[in-house]
Amino acid sequence: MRRTLAVLLLAGVLAPAATASARMTEEYTYTYDQLWRASIRLIAVDFRFPISDRDQDIGYLLFDYRDAGRDYHGSLELVRTTGPYGTPQVRVTIQVPSQPTYVERMLIDRLTRKLSEDYGLPPPSRRAPAPPPPSDDDEDDDDPSTAPDDDDTQG
């Protein structure tokens, strides 16, 4: 029993640690162009992180996240999507693989705040379509006021 426990403990210590592949994703109803411009300004101007590559048509941005004098590769991805009931949306995914998840959450939160400050509230999502009104055809058959009078036909 002790030997098995020791072997399992040793195997756990010697096993290679899995690398975290954290990413943070948020969906917005702002336009793609608004999100692209706000993302560039957030990364390059507000944080002053160097941008190593970007392509607006494809929707990606590669940057170096700086923390305590070290650079960490990061990426920002924009994908056009359609939300419930046909609402156009843009999915933003931020990833800084060698940093804790709270870094990506902070970047998403700052982007959300920047969008709100620069463009106001996001456009509202479309709501579910209203259910169709009940059909009047079914009600007419049961309505006694529309039935022919027996007195009129004998007349």
HUMOQUI-V366333 format. One record per helix or strand of 3 or more residues. SS is the DSSP state (h for helix, s for strand). FROM is the first residue (numbers start at 1). TO is the last residue. If there is no record, write none. Layout:
SS|FROM|TO  SS|FROM|TO
//
This chain:
h|2|14  s|24|28  h|32|46  s|51|55  s|60|67  s|70|82  h|84|86  s|88|95  h|101|119  h|137|142  h|144|146  h|150|154
//
